[in-house]
Amino acid sequence: MGRSDCWGRFYPIKVLDDYSPKILAWKLRAKMDAGAFSDVVERACEYTGMQNVPVEDRSQFLTDHGAALVSREYGQCLEAEVARFVAWYNSQRYHEAIGNVIPDDVYEGRRETILARRAALKQKTVLERKQCDTTMTNGAEIVS
């Protein structure tokens, strides 16, 4: 990459799973034309195995027309930071819209198990609190 290639606008092109919302594939590109999108879409299709799904059953791709990044020194530094963000977003960022789980949990089918475990823990905690409150109330003298 020559010095002149490290200046200007760069667009983070990404393909998200609409259900989970896991980032399936991404790449930084200097243009937002059809050519810039094709390899990212192909990578997402390979990742999901979409090419093995009958055409009528395939998912549809959506776009948010995201904003561009401006950078003086694009190079490996910006690419590494975006990769770090994508890893964090998919594996650590909780989303309220999907039940306060992470996209990887939804995408990998773990969401319902996690939510059931949380509900059971909440039910156990509420029951223990009621038992504690009852014990304290029965043993306490009421002072007026």
C-alpha positions in Angstrom: 0.0 0.0 0.0 1.6 3.3 -1.1 1.6 6.4 1.0 -1.2 8.0 -1.1 -3.4 5.0 -0.4 -3.5 5.9 3.3 -5.5 9.1 3.0 -9.2 9.7 2.5 -12.5 8.1 3.4 -12.9 4.5 4.3 -16.2 2.8 4.6 -16.8 -0.1 7.0 -18.9 -2.5 4.8 -20.5 -5.1 6.9 -23.1 -7.9 6.7 -25.2 -8.5 9.8 -27.4 -11.3 10.6 -30.8 -9.6 11.0 -32.0 -12.0 13.7 -29.0 -12.1 16.0 -27.5 -9.1 15.0 -24.1 -10.8 14.6 -21.6 -9.2 12.2 -21.0 -12.0 9.8 -18.4 -10.4 7.6 -16.8 -6.9 7.2 -14.1 -5.0 5.3 -12.9 -1.4 5.1 -13.2 -0.1 1.5 -12.3 3.2 -0.1 -15.5 3.1 -2.3 -19.1 2.1 -1.8 -19.8 0.6 -5.2 -21.0 -2.9 -6.2 -17.4 -4.2 -6.4 -16.6 -3.1 -2.9 -19.6 -5.0 -1.5 -19.3 -8.2 -3.5 -16.4 -9.9 -1.6 -18.0 -8.9 1.8 -21.3 -10.5 0.7 -19.4 -13.6 -0.6 -17.6 -13.9 2.8 -20.9 -13.7 4.7 -22.4 -16.3 2.4 -19.5 -18.7 2.9 -19.5 -18.1 6.7 -23.2 -19.0 6.9 -23.3 -21.7 4.3 -25.9 -19.7 2.4 -24.8 -21.2 -0.9 -26.2 -24.6 0.3 -29.7 -23.2 1.0 -32.3 -23.3 -1.8 -32.7 -19.9 -3.4 -36.3 -19.5 -2.3 -35.3 -20.1 1.3 -32.3 -17.8 1.5 -32.2 -14.8 3.8 -32.4 -11.3 2.4 -29.6 -8.8 2.9 -30.3 -5.5 4.5 -28.2 -2.3 4.7 -28.0 0.6 7.0 -26.0 2.8 4.6 -23.4 3.3 7.4 -21.2 6.4 7.7 -17.6 6.6 6.4 -14.5 6.7 8.5 -11.9 9.3 7.7 -8.3 8.4 8.5 -4.8 9.8 7.7 -3.1 6.5 8.3 -5.5 3.7 7.4 -3.2 0.8 7.1 -3.2 -2.1 9.5 -4.0 0.0 12.6 -7.5 0.9 11.6 -8.2 -2.6 10.3 -7.0 -4.1 13.6 -9.2 -1.7 15.6 -12.3 -2.6 13.5 -11.5 -6.3 13.9 -11.3 -5.8 17.7 -14.6 -3.9 17.7 -16.3 -6.7 15.7 -15.0 -9.4 18.0 -16.3 -7.4 21.1 -19.6 -6.6 19.5 -20.4 -10.2 18.5 -19.1 -11.8 21.7 -19.4 -9.3 24.6 -22.0 -6.5 23.8 -25.4 -7.2 25.4 -28.4 -6.1 23.4 -31.7 -5.2 25.1 -33.6 -5.8 21.9 -32.6 -9.5 21.9 -33.2 -10.2 25.6 -29.9 -8.8 27.0 -27.8 -11.5 25.4 -24.9 -11.1 23.0 -25.3 -11.7 19.2 -23.2 -14.9 19.3 -25.7 -16.3 21.9 -28.6 -15.8 19.5 -26.7 -16.8 16.4 -25.4 -20.0 18.0 -28.8 -20.9 19.4 -28.0 -20.4 23.1 -30.4 -17.5 23.8 -33.4 -19.6 25.1 -31.2 -21.6 27.4 -29.6 -18.5 28.9 -33.0 -16.8 29.3 -34.5 -20.0 31.0 -31.5 -20.2 33.4 -31.9 -16.5 34.2 -35.7 -17.0 34.8 -35.0 -20.0 37.1 -32.4 -18.0 39.1 -34.8 -15.1 39.5 -37.6 -17.4 40.7 -35.3 -19.0 43.2 -34.0 -15.6 44.5 -37.6 -14.3 44.9 -38.6 -17.4 46.8 -35.6 -17.1 49.1 -36.3 -13.4 49.7 -39.9 -14.2 50.6 -38.8 -16.9 53.0 -36.3 -14.5 54.6 -38.9 -11.8 54.9 -41.4 -14.2 56.5 -38.8 -15.4 59.0 -37.9 -11.9 59.9 -41.5 -10.8 60.2 -42.6 -13.8 62.4 -39.7 -13.4 64.8 -39.8 -9.6 65.1 -41.8 -7.6 67.6 -44.0 -4.8 66.2 -43.3 -1.6 68.0 -45.9 1.2 67.7 
